[in-house]
Amino acid sequence: MAFGARRTDVLKLVIEHGFTLTLTGVAIGIIGALTLTRFLSNLLYGVKPSDPITFIAVSVILTAVALLASYIPARRATKVDPMVALRYE
């Protein structure tokens, strides 16, 4: 923001970066979970090892929490005056 970026641009940049990391992590997690289901199938009761509803629900909840976790600090950072931040460093 000290170089002319608008608050919305900074907010969008941080959230996009967080969303990209979240989607990468969710994809790797789903692939890992699907490969490990045959080892864990003996431990599951009442749920199929590759239950799509469970995978979708966990992925959506995890993505929502991660986006909220990136939005709150980004919103806080946009409220800081750039000159105050530069003088602090």
HELIX and SHEET records of a PDB file:
HELIX    1   1 ARG A    7  LEU A   40  1                                  34    
HELIX    2   2 SER A   41  LEU A   43  5                                   3    
HELIX    3   3 PRO A   52  THR A   78  1                                  27    
HELIX    4   4 PRO A   82  TYR A   88  1                                   7    
END                                                                             
